[in-house]
Amino acid sequence: MPVNLSVFENFNTIEGIKIGFTNAGVKQTKRPDIVVFELDETASTAGIFTENAFCAAPVQISKKHLKEANTRYLIINTGNANAGTGKGGYEDALEICNAVAKAKGVSVEQVLPFSTGVIGERLPMGKILPAIPYALENTRGDVWFDASRGIMTTDTQPKGTSSQFEFEGQTISISGISKGAGMIKPNMATMLGFIATDAPVEKELLQELCSELGNKSFNRISIDGDTSTNDSCMLMASGTANVEKLTSKDQPLYQILKDELEKVFLYLAHAIVRDGEGATKFVAINVQNCENSKEALRIAYTIAHSPLVKTALYASDANWGRILAAVGRSGVRDMDVEKINLYLDDVCIAENGARAPSYTEAAGSAVMAQSELTIRVDMGRGDACETVWTTDLSHDYVTINADYRS
């Protein structure tokens, strides 16, 4: 079960963006497995994608089309990643774009495809192509929840959130959904994210926002250290809100919108971790007082990816030596271990590189038994600080992934 994650259903509609969905039978499930987003001509679209060299065909096409034209449609299929499928897989993804473009009278470059599921298998085009018209013919603004279900794979529940704020007498709305539960590690995390606002934002500025916010959220989570072939996070701005269009960071709306979007990005990223395959713990790893951000992230990810740390978390075993060992092997140069302090929440475990005089096993075990906790490492060598979020490693994670294709 997810760690302290509730199902969100009361989404704000985003004027200028409609959603359609259907079940094509890509996998044997009753959930929708085809989802489309329809964007008004006024909309701007930005995106960030996986850095895996074996990036899937839809990722390649989406990156290309995003640069070439004003996006009008996004189409997502679940159950099949269309990755590792060569030229044929690329042609399949392009054929899907062509089908949407022909049906709606737009150019093929105005359609972005997305896929998620099993790697190495061609898409069942005989199921997907006939299903596309059904999704396109029934687009509505109030079906974000259905879309959140339609992009799930091994997720145990849908993930989404909404927010609103007032600016110059106008209500600005944001809604977003994400999926992911395994093969989660930057850059990016197997995940998809779709976030939309009705604020008007110039495309280049929207891309800067998407990149910066994604870097601090979806690129700060890890469940198992595996970077997917299909990761994509899209930020859409329909431009229908009656406020001045954002073209500069100096405009009053910019920081307000950025702060609100950051909350949504973080919530959706954290939701992926909370629903990690087999997860029983939601763990923040905060590394502070480093020389630079890169150093802090190196240490944080070494801890987050350590099987020994993750299994200790699952067992609620305050075996803090595993954490110190991970810090020590992180590859940070000229590390002065006598300056390092280590905490579980507010319990000081190690002080100046050795067991803290005040530490008791009972105190450490009490924190480790919590469903949510923070591992805090104070390196004592600078001002940089970074936080990543991860899970424990349970028996269920092995079972889920051993049985995934069967």
Secondary structure, DSSP 8 states (H G I E B T S, - for coil): --SS----------TTEEEEEE---SSS-SS--EEEEEE-TT-EEEEEE---TT--HHHHHHHHHHHHS---EEEEEEEE---S-HHHHHHHHHHHHHHHHHHHT--GGGEEEEEEEETT----HHHHHHHHHHHHHT-BSS-HHHHHHHT-SS-SS-EEEEEEEEETTEEEEEEEEEE-SSS--SS----EEEEEESS-B-HHHHHHHHHHHHHTTGGGB-SSS---SS-EEEEEE---SSS--B--TTSHHHHHHHHHHHHHHHHHHHHHHHT-TT---EEEEEEEEESSHHHHHHHHHHHHT-HHHHHHHHTT---THHHHHHHHTS--TT--GGG-EEEETTEEEEETTEE-TT--HHHHHHHHTSSEEEEEEE--S-SEEEEEEEE---HHHHHHHHSTT-
